[in-house]
């Protein structure tokens, strides 16, 4: 990438228009492979934040009355436009996030899956009815939109996380304000532009940028009715508590420490390769990555081969299609990751594979960290208790499946876990005994298909309802129940006052 590349100015989107912010504070968006500034993103002013919410509130008056058929057609149009623009969207993700192009193209696919779920809104949003629940009385429920929704996304999936939020919310008849990560906003903005092109009326979908002050102002706004967040545990805990304080419905999908258990009867090559791909892909910057593996019984003998294969993985810029992993998102992220890796050595773990001094030819300034593996890890070490969010794998050992399950259930997080085995008995025992919300059997990253809900649990989630699947209806709508009775013309009942209402 040449240094003569023009630097984009990231707009706000308010009232269906791209708006140049009047902010005095602009942040650099960097290419993680080169440190070149590729864009500048504003921290929205309080007036701009309020204008975005006001635009959404005004649009809700009419959008909430648009037929479900028309809302569905717009979602279908959006799906078509995103598929047509896959290459452009993936390139923007790679440019600003750093993940490899094949990985970015896969993210576009997962975003499409989530939008496809929103295309099913006509079926998902149907209520229930009981005809003649009492004599001459019918009871039915309606799933009505809430008003203005708010989505706050992390940097690691700038397209997929946004697709988990605004398509179902808007399909349900709500309007929306999206606050994407300021580290890689360009692909999200392009996605929103495509949503407007698909037919969303002005004001239905708005975008502002910024940090904690912007987020707090949005949450505190009287017209924001529900808040969806995906990101780190510290930020998610604040957002959930702040939302509750201000009477807002909230869902927060947060940090994780996922474990992959490998049994000795597993397919060896498949287990090792899927482990390394899930631990080191996207440079470990996935909340559903596998930063911990537990080798059970004789599978412990596979450790040297795992280490050798990890050493062969190729690190490079995301634009290099044969790279297995790209850089981490920022110099600050790299510094934090290296600090945690150093702590592993200092606290007594054995570093089998050392990726701390990773050099990539032609990219001396890139935020590269190579695959790193530790053994002799104990549950009190920082590399085990903290989410590293980098290409690091902690290897634990267990004698039995029961012991492995006990280790996982003792960890406070509950986002995902997986078991590799050829035994149906072991698989069934694992899925029933494990206290984790999303389970893979011979599947390393058990994010369910989008017509199932995302069901992380325990310390990885705050709020009862997750993105995707049927739970989006419960989160993005309020239920009204109607009890109705109609009388014949000139009926004679009701001549007396009844202080006890009886439906028989």
C-alpha positions in Angstrom: 0.0 0.0 0.0 1.5 3.3 -1.1 1.9 6.2 1.2 0.2 8.4 -1.4 -3.1 6.8 -0.7 -5.8 9.3 0.1 -7.1 9.5 3.6 -10.9 9.0 3.9 -13.0 11.2 6.2 -15.5 9.0 7.9 -19.0 10.6 8.0 -21.8 10.4 10.4 -25.1 9.2 8.9 -28.1 11.2 10.2 -31.5 11.4 8.5 -30.4 9.3 5.6 -27.5 11.6 4.7 -23.8 11.5 5.1 -22.9 14.3 7.5 -19.5 15.8 8.0 -19.0 16.1 11.7 -18.3 19.5 13.2 -16.2 17.8 16.0 -12.8 19.2 17.0 -11.7 15.7 17.9 -10.8 13.3 15.1 -9.1 9.9 15.5 -6.7 8.2 13.1 -7.8 4.9 11.6 -4.6 2.8 10.9 -3.7 0.0 8.7 -2.4 -2.5 11.3 0.1 -4.0 8.8 1.8 -0.7 8.1 0.7 1.9 10.7 -0.4 4.2 7.8 -3.3 6.4 8.5 -6.1 5.3 6.1 -9.0 7.3 7.5 -10.0 9.8 10.1 -13.1 9.3 12.3 -14.8 12.0 14.4 -15.9 11.9 18.0 -19.4 13.1 17.5 -20.5 16.2 19.3 -23.4 16.1 21.9 -25.5 18.0 19.4 -24.8 15.4 16.7 -25.6 12.5 19.0 -28.9 14.2 19.9 -29.7 14.8 16.2 -29.1 11.2 15.3 -31.6 10.1 18.1 -34.1 12.8 17.1 -33.9 11.6 13.5 -34.6 8.0 14.5 -37.4 9.1 16.8 -39.1 11.1 14.1 -38.7 8.2 11.6 -40.3 5.7 14.0 -43.6 7.5 13.7 -44.0 6.2 10.1 -41.6 3.3 9.9 -43.4 1.4 12.7 -46.5 1.5 10.6 -44.8 0.1 7.4 -46.1 -3.3 6.5 -44.0 -6.3 7.5 -44.0 -7.4 3.9 -42.3 -4.1 2.8 -39.8 -4.3 5.7 -38.9 -7.9 4.6 -38.4 -6.8 1.0 -35.9 -4.2 2.1 -34.0 -6.8 4.1 -33.9 -9.0 1.0 -32.6 -6.1 -1.0 -29.9 -5.5 1.6 -28.9 -9.1 1.5 -28.6 -8.9 -2.3 -26.5 -5.7 -2.2 -24.1 -7.0 0.4 -23.5 -10.2 -1.6 -22.8 -8.1 -4.7 -20.3 -6.0 -2.8 -18.6 -8.8 -0.9 -15.1 -8.0 -2.3 -15.3 -4.3 -1.4 -16.6 -4.9 2.1 -13.9 -7.6 2.8 -11.1 -5.3 1.5 -12.2 -2.5 3.9 -12.3 -5.0 6.8 -8.8 -6.2 6.0 -7.4 -2.7 5.5 -8.5 -1.4 8.9 -8.8 -4.6 11.1 -5.9 -6.6 9.6 -7.6 -10.0 9.3 -6.9 -12.0 6.2 -9.0 -11.5 3.1 -10.4 -15.0 3.2 -11.4 -14.5 6.8 -13.0 -11.1 6.0 -14.9 -12.7 3.2 -16.1 -15.3 5.7 -17.3 -12.5 7.9 -19.4 -11.0 5.1 -21.0 -14.5 4.8 -21.8 -14.5 8.5 -23.4 -11.1 8.2 -25.5 -12.3 5.4 -26.7 -15.2 7.5 -27.8 -12.8 10.2 -29.6 -10.6 7.7 -31.3 -13.7 6.3 -32.7 -14.3 9.8 -34.2 -10.8 9.7 -35.8 -11.7 6.3 -37.9 -14.2 8.2 -39.5 -11.5 10.3 -43.0 -12.1 8.9 -43.0 -15.5 10.5 -40.9 -14.6 13.6 -43.0 -11.6 14.6 -46.4 -13.4 14.5 -48.2 -13.4 17.8 -50.4 -16.0 19.4 -54.2 -16.3 19.4 -56.7 -18.3 21.5 -60.1 -18.3 19.8 -63.1 -18.4 22.2 -60.8 -18.5 25.2 -63.9 -17.8 27.2 -67.5 -17.7 25.9 -67.4 -15.1 23.0 -64.0 -13.9 24.1 -60.8 -14.1 22.0 -57.3 -13.4 23.3 -54.3 -12.6 21.1 -50.8 -11.1 21.4 -49.0 -8.6 19.3 -45.2 -8.1 19.1 -44.9 -4.3 18.7 -41.7 -2.4 18.0 -40.2 -0.5 21.0 -39.0 2.7 19.4 -35.3 3.7 18.9 -32.7 0.9 19.4 -29.0 1.4 20.0 -26.2 -0.9 18.9 -22.6 -0.6 20.1 -20.1 -2.9 18.3 -16.5 -4.0 19.0 -13.7 -3.8 16.4 -13.2 -7.5 15.8 -16.2 -8.1 13.5 -17.2 -4.7 12.1 -19.8 -6.2 9.7 -21.1 -9.3 11.4 -21.7 -7.6 14.8 -23.6 -4.8 13.1 -25.6 -7.4 11.2 -26.5 -9.0 14.5 -28.1 -5.7 15.6 -29.7 -3.3 13.2 -31.3 -5.7 10.6 -33.6 -7.5 13.1 -34.3 -4.4 15.1 -35.3 -2.5 12.0 -37.2 -5.5 10.5 -39.3 -5.5 13.7 -40.3 -1.9 13.0 -37.9 -0.1 15.2 -35.5 2.7 14.1 -31.8 2.6 15.1 -28.6 4.4 16.0 -25.4 2.4 15.5 -22.1 3.3 17.2 -19.4 1.2 15.5 -15.9 0.8 16.7 -13.7 3.8 15.9 -10.8 1.5 15.1 -12.2 0.1 11.8 -15.4 2.0 10.9 -15.2 2.1 7.1 -16.8 -1.3 6.3 -19.6 -0.6 8.7 -20.3 2.7 7.1 -20.4 1.1 3.7 -22.8 -1.5 4.9 -25.1 1.2 6.2 -24.9 3.0 2.9 -26.0 -0.3 1.2 -28.9 -0.5 3.7 -30.1 3.0 2.6 -29.7 2.0 -1.0 -31.8 -1.1 -0.3 -34.7 1.2 0.5 -34.6 2.2 4.2 -36.3 5.6 4.6 -34.3 8.6 6.0 -33.8 8.4 9.7 -34.5 4.7 10.1 -30.8 3.9 10.5 -28.3 6.4 11.8 -24.6 6.2 12.7 -22.5 8.2 15.1 -18.9 7.7 16.3 -17.0 8.2 19.5 -16.0 6.8 22.9 -17.4 6.6 26.4 -19.0 10.0 26.5 -20.9 9.4 23.3 -22.0 6.0 24.5 -23.2 7.3 27.8 -25.1 10.2 26.2 -26.8 7.7 23.9 -27.8 5.4 26.7 -29.1 8.2 28.9 -31.2 9.7 26.1 -34.9 9.4 26.9 -35.8 8.1 23.4 -33.4 5.2 23.4 -35.5 2.1 24.4 -33.1 -0.8 24.1 -29.3 -1.3 24.0 -27.3 -4.1 22.3 -23.6 -4.4 22.9 -20.9 -6.9 21.8 -17.4 -6.4 23.1 -15.2 -6.7 26.2 -16.4 -7.6 29.7 -15.4 -4.3 31.3 -17.2 -2.2 28.8 -20.2 -4.5 28.6 -20.6 -4.5 32.4 -20.7 -0.7 32.4 -23.1 -0.5 29.5 -25.5 -3.0 31.1 -25.5 -1.4 34.5 -25.8 2.1 33.0 -28.6 1.0 30.8 -30.4 -0.6 33.7 -29.9 2.6 35.8 -31.7 4.6 33.0 -34.5 2.1 32.6 -33.3 0.6 29.3 -33.6 -3.0 28.1 -30.0 -4.3 27.5 -28.1 -7.3 26.1 -24.4 -7.5 26.4 -22.3 -10.2 24.8 -18.9 -10.0 26.4 -15.5 -11.7 27.0 -14.7 -15.3 27.0 -12.1 -18.0 27.7 -13.2 -20.9 25.5 -11.8 -24.4 26.0 -11.5 -27.1 23.4 -11.2 -30.6 24.8 -9.4 -33.2 22.7 -10.1 -36.9 23.5 -7.6 -39.6 22.5 -10.2 -41.2 20.2 -10.6 -38.0 18.1 -9.4 -37.8 14.5 -5.9 -36.5 15.2 -5.3 -34.4 12.1 -8.7 -32.8 12.2 -8.5 -32.0 15.9 -5.0 -30.5 15.7 -5.7 -28.4 12.6 -9.1 -27.2 13.8 -7.6 -26.3 17.2 -4.8 -24.2 15.6 -7.2 -22.5 13.2 -9.6 -21.6 16.0 -6.8 -20.4 18.4 -4.7 -18.4 15.9 -7.1 -17.4 13.2 -7.9 -13.6 13.1 -4.8 -13.4 15.3 -6.9 -14.7 18.2 -9.2 -11.6 18.1 -12.5 -13.5 18.4 -14.7 -13.9 21.4 -15.3 -17.4 20.2 -11.7 -18.3 19.6 -10.2 -21.3 21.5 -7.3 -19.9 23.6 -7.3 -23.0 25.8 -7.2 -26.7 25.0 -7.4 -29.6 27.3 -5.7 -32.8 26.1 -7.2 -35.8 27.7 -5.3 -39.0 28.4 -3.2 -40.3 25.5 -4.0 -37.1 23.4 -1.3 -35.5 25.5 1.3 -37.2 23.3 0.1 -35.1 20.4 1.6 -31.9 21.9 4.9 -31.9 20.1 3.1 -32.2 16.7 0.8 -29.4 17.6 3.7 -27.2 18.4 5.5 -28.0 15.1 2.4 -27.2 13.1 1.9 -23.9 15.0 5.4 -22.9 14.1 4.7 -23.5 10.4 1.7 -21.1 10.3 2.3 -18.1 8.1 2.0 -14.6 9.5 1.5 -11.7 7.1 -0.6 -8.7 6.0 -4.2 -9.5 5.6 -4.0 -8.7 1.9 -1.7 -11.7 1.5 -4.2 -14.5 0.7 -1.9 -17.3 1.8 -1.3 -15.8 5.3 -2.9 -17.8 8.1 -3.1 -14.8 10.4 -2.6 -11.1 10.0 -1.6 -8.4 12.6 -3.5 -7.5 15.7 -5.5 -4.4 15.5 -3.3 -1.8 17.1 0.1 -1.1 18.7 -1.7 -0.8 22.1 -3.3 -4.3 21.6 0.1 -5.7 20.7 1.7 -4.2 23.7 -1.0 -5.6 26.0 -0.7 -9.1 24.4 3.1 -9.2 24.7 2.8 -8.1 28.3 0.4 -11.0 29.1 2.7 -13.5 27.2 5.7 -12.2 29.3 3.6 -12.8 32.4 3.1 -16.4 31.4 6.8 -17.0 31.4 7.3 -15.0 34.6 4.6 -17.0 36.4 6.1 -20.3 35.5 4.4 -21.6 32.3 6.5 -23.2 29.6 6.5 -21.4 26.3 6.6 -24.1 23.6 6.1 -21.7 20.7 7.3 -18.0 21.0 5.6 -15.5 18.7 6.6 -12.4 20.6 9.3 -11.2 18.2 7.4 -11.9 15.0 9.0 -10.2 12.0 7.2 -10.0 8.6 9.4 -9.1 5.6 8.4 -5.8 4.0 6.2 -4.8 7.0 8.6 -3.6 9.7 5.9 -1.5 11.4 3.1 -4.0 11.5 1.4 -5.1 14.7 2.4 -8.7 14.2 2.4 -11.4 17.0 3.1 -14.9 15.9 1.4 -18.1 17.2 2.4 -18.7 20.8 1.8 -21.8 22.9 2.2 -22.5 26.6 2.2 -25.7 28.6 2.4 -26.2 32.4 -0.4 -23.6 32.8 -2.2 -23.3 36.1 -5.6 -21.7 36.6 -4.2 -18.8 38.6 -1.9 -17.5 35.9 -2.8 -14.3 34.1 -2.6 -16.0 30.7 -5.4 -18.3 31.9 -7.6 -15.9 33.9 -7.5 -13.0 31.4 -8.8 -12.8 27.8 -5.6 -12.4 25.9 -7.4 -11.6 22.6 -4.2 -12.5 20.6 -2.7 -15.6 19.0 -1.9 -17.4 22.2 -2.9 -21.0 23.2 -2.8 -22.4 26.8 -2.5 -26.2 26.9 -3.9 -28.0 29.9 -3.9 -31.7 30.5 -6.4 -34.0 32.1 -6.6 -37.7 32.9 -10.3 -38.0 32.1 -13.3 -36.2 30.5 -14.8 -35.7 33.9 -11.6 -33.8 35.0 -11.8 -31.7 31.8 -15.4 -30.8 32.4 -14.6 -29.8 36.0 -11.9 -27.4 34.7 -14.2 -25.7 32.3 -17.1 -25.4 34.7 -14.8 -23.8 37.2 -14.0 -21.0 34.8 -16.3 -18.0 35.2 -16.9 -17.5 31.4 -19.5 -19.4 29.4 -19.4 -18.2 25.8 -18.4 -21.4 24.0 -16.6 -24.8 24.3 -16.0 -27.8 22.1 -15.2 -31.4 22.3 -13.3 -33.5 19.7 -14.1 -37.2 19.9 -15.4 -40.2 18.0 -17.5 -41.3 21.0 -21.2 -40.5 20.9 -21.4 -41.3 24.7 -18.6 -38.8 25.4 -20.3 -36.2 23.3 -23.6 -36.6 25.0 -22.0 -36.6 28.5 -20.2 -33.4 27.6 -23.2 -31.5 26.2 -25.2 -32.4 29.3 -22.6 -31.8 32.0 -20.9 -28.7 30.7 -22.1 -25.3 32.0 -21.5 -23.3 28.9 -24.0 -21.7 26.6 -22.7 -22.8 23.2 -21.2 -26.2 22.5 -19.4 -27.7 19.6 -19.0 -31.4 19.0 -16.1 -31.8 16.5 -16.8 -28.1 15.6 -14.1 -25.8 16.9 -16.0 -22.5 16.9 -19.6 -23.2 17.9 -21.3 -20.0 16.8 -24.7 -21.3 15.8 -26.2 -20.7 12.4 -28.1 -17.4 12.6 -31.6 -18.9 12.8 -30.6 -20.1 16.2 -29.9 -17.5 18.9 -26.5 -16.7 20.2 -26.5 -18.2 23.7 -23.3 -17.4 25.6 -23.8 -17.7 29.3 -22.5 -16.9 32.8 -19.7 -14.3 32.9 -19.8 -13.9 29.1 -23.3 -12.5 28.9 -25.5 -10.0 30.7 -29.2 -9.9 29.9 -31.6 -12.8 29.2 -31.8 -12.6 25.4 -29.1 -13.0 22.8 -28.8 -11.9 19.1 -30.1 -13.9 16.2 -32.7 -16.6 16.1 -36.1 -16.1 17.6 -34.8 -14.3 20.7 -34.4 -11.1 18.5 -38.2 -10.8 18.6 -38.4 -10.9 22.3 -35.6 -8.4 22.7 -36.6 -5.9 20.0 -40.4 -5.9 20.6 -42.8 -5.4 23.4 -45.7 -7.8 23.7 -49.3 -6.5 23.9 -52.0 -8.9 24.8 -55.5 -8.1 23.7 -58.7 -9.6 25.2 -61.7 -8.9 23.1 -65.4 -9.6 23.2 -68.1 -8.5 20.7 -71.8 -8.5 21.4 -74.7 -9.1 19.0 -76.6 -6.0 18.0 -79.4 -5.1 20.5 -78.2 -7.7 23.0 -79.9 -7.5 26.4 -77.0 -8.6 28.6 -75.1 -6.1 30.8 -78.1 -4.4 32.3 -76.7 -5.0 35.8 -73.4 -3.9 37.4 -70.9 -6.7 38.1 -68.1 -6.0 40.6 -66.6 -9.4 39.9 -65.5 -9.9 36.2 -66.0 -13.5 35.2 -64.9 -15.0 31.8 -66.3 -18.5 31.5 
